[in-house]
Amino acid sequence: MNKYKYEIIIYWSEQDGLYICEVPELAGCMADGDTYLEALMNTEKIIQEWIETATELKRPIPKPIGRLKYA
């Protein structure tokens, strides 16, 4: 698991009743899940899909920089 090195922010959303994961370095890249682990596993899939889509559209793919200063 975790073949990508992007920062992932995970939090519980009371409103949605789900764990939410955001990948700040990849614009709009988010996933959710009923459990913490499910949300994290879904995020791995979404990161891969995000990168595949960016590649197909010939858009730049940011290099992971690790922990962001504002996080």
N, C-alpha and C positions, 0 to 999 in steps of 0.2 A: 504494500500500500504506500501511498504518498510518493509517487515517482516525480511529482512536480514540487518545486521549491517556493511556490508563491505563498505569501502570507494569507491565512484564512482566519477571519473573525467569525466566531460562533456565539450566538446568543439565543436565549429563549424568547419567543414572541407569545406573550399572553393572549394577544388579540387573535393570532392565528392558531394557537395551540400547538405550535411546532418549533423545533430548533431551526434557526436560520443561519446559513453560512454565506458570507460575502468575501469576495476576492478583490480587494481594492485595486490591485495592479492591473486587473483585466476588467475594463469598463462594462458594467451590467452583468458581470458573472456572479450569479447567486444560485443557491440550491437550498432545499429544506428537507426535513425528515421528522418522523415521529419520535425518534431517539437521537441522541447526540451522535452515536456511531453511524446511524443511517444517514443523517445529514452530511456527515463527513464523507462517507462513501459516495453519496450522490454528488458531492462537490468535486470529487476526483473525476467522475464521468463528465460533469459540466465543463471543467477546465479543459479536458481533452477535446470536447466538442467545440468549445470556444476557439481553441488553437486550430483545429481542423477547419473551421469556418473562416477564420482570419487568413489561413493559408490559401484556401480556395479563392477568397476575395482579394488576395495579394495585398493584405493589410499588414502593417508591422506587428510583430509579436513582442511585447515588452519582455526583457530579461528579468528574472526574479531578482529583487534587491533585498529580500529578507524583511525584517521588521521595519515598518514605516515609522517615522519619527512621531507622527500624530496619533498612532495607535496605542 
